[in-house]
Amino acid sequence: MTHAWLLALAALPSLAGAAEGGFALEEANADVSNLASLQRGARNFVNYCLGCHSAKYMRYSQLGEDLALTEDELSANLMFTGSRVYDTMDTAMPAEKARQWFGNAPPDLSLIVRSRGADYVYTFLRAFYADPSRPTGVNNAVLPGTAMPHVLAGLQGLQRPRYEQVTGEDGHATEHLVGLEAGVPGELPAAAYDSFVRDTVAFLEYVAEPHKAKRLSLGVWVILFLLMFTAFTWFLYKEYWKDVK
C-alpha cells in the first residue's frame, strides 16, 4: 500500500511557532531514541510514502543496523521495490509519471524535518479539513491552498473547519479559520492517529540526522565530564592558594 501523502511538505515554509496562515503549531514530541517508535515510523514511511517519495541519503543497510533489524526483516517488511540491502531508499515511481499526476516530481524527504521542523510536519499531517471549494475537496490549516489531497483521510477521517467573522479596517467582514473539529470518523481514534503521525515524524527526524540520538547521549557525558573537571580545578586552585595571605 503506497500513497503520495507527503507531496506538499517540501513547499512548507519554515516558521518556528505558527503556520503560514497563522495556525498554531503543535509539539511533535518525536523521540529519536525510542527504537520501537522508529521501527513503526519506518513501516509507515515505506507503506505510505516510498511509492512516490525517496529518502536518498538513507541506505537500507544503515536502517537495519540503527533500528536493530536483520536483513531478513528488512527484506520481508521494508523492501518492496526489488532493492538490494545496500541500496538507498529510492521511490519506485518514475519521475515523468509523477509529473503527469502531480505536476511536479514528489520531493526527496531525507532532510524535510531538518529543514522545516518536526512540529511543522507533525501539525501539517493533522491539519487537513473538508473544503468543497478546493479541487481535492480538502484544505490544510498549516498550508492554506495546498494541492495535496488528504490521502490519510481513511485513517484520520475528515475534519470540519471552525470559522469566526473578522472585520477589517475597511469594514469588510471575512471568515477566519480558528480551529478544526471532528467530522467524518476514520479507522483510527484521534490518539492513535496522532501516534501514527508522531512515529512517522520521528523516523523522518532520524533520517535527517541518523546520529542525533547518539549525539544527545554523548552530550550528557560531556557535560558531566566538564562539571567534574570544573570541580577538580576549583579544589586544585584552593589547594595552591591556601597559604597565600
Order of alpha helices (4+ residues) and beta strands (2+ residues): alpha-beta-alpha-alpha-beta-alpha-alpha-alpha-beta-beta-alpha-beta-beta-alpha-alpha
